[in-house]
């Protein structure tokens, strides 16, 4: 292809004809447009991801707290239960972090929910079985199952709310650089 930089040359078998009416633009590296935004008020990309991940984690922690408060009338304030709930919340937050849910960029909602549900169900099954074996009654496992069900139901709603707040503040998302043909860039923009 005439005017092509040697590093970007296409083999002859991949040289497709151009549509009529569109001239072949030069593809030299110097002719490519790029946009670059300076760091925003939220800092660099790593700092922004830390801010977003921390906010989403705090939202999930708040849903665990709200689930515990909702279960207080049913005996969730009895002595071992608050510690069990707190331990469950810490373990789940660490699992959510290891599964990439914070910040969770480039993941569809169903994938986020699938990862969250699998982690919650595995931890819930192990803890409910342990609570049943240790307490020899159904009260603790049922409270734990209700706690996890309430939290799992509320977390996507709280995540959407926190994500909306982060988007409005300009912290949500990853910065991109658009590079390409100047003619196509002007047509797209």
Secondary structure, 3 states (H helix, E strand, C coil): CCCCCHHHCCCHHHCCCCCCCCCCCCCCHHHCECCCCCCECCECHHHHHHHHHHHHHHHHHHHHHHHHHHHHHHCCCCHHHHHHHHHHHHHHHHHHHHCCCCCCCCCCHHHHHHHHHHHHHHHHHHHHHHHHHHHCCHHHHHHHHHHHHHHHHHHHHHHHHHHHHHHHHCCCCCCCCCCECHHHHHHHC
